[in-house]
Amino acid sequence: MTDPVSEADLLDAWLAGGAAPPRSVIKEAVKESLAALAERAPGRSVEVRIPPYAAVQCIEGPRHTRGTPPNIVETDARTWLALATGRLNWTDAVGSGTVSSSGSRAPEVGALLPLR
């Protein structure tokens, strides 16, 4: 009998170019990593969006209360998890266009990565 494959193994394989794990596994990994980011840099001056899974506000400083926030980071789940685990460099991701970063404070997110 073989050991069951863990969710971490499924994510690792996906980030290495393999098949996508179940949506629920991706969603949980995104939510956990965004929570870790918010814990590492509490605040409300930058919004990090990983549609359709989750978004979080982080980094101390002025907060926005209405409309589109001035400092936004947005990317897909695979790119975000690669950044969060250190498989992808922030500068490379922004340079390739896989990460959209707007506002003067948004690049501060890159300095907080990887999360592990």
PyMOL commands that set and color helices and strands:
alter all, ss='L'
color gray80, all
select helices_A, chain A and resi 7-15+23-40+77-84+90-96+108-111
alter helices_A, ss='H'
color red, helices_A
select strands_A, chain A and resi 46-50+54-58+72-75+99-102
alter strands_A, ss='S'
color yellow, strands_A
deselect
rebuild
show_as cartoon
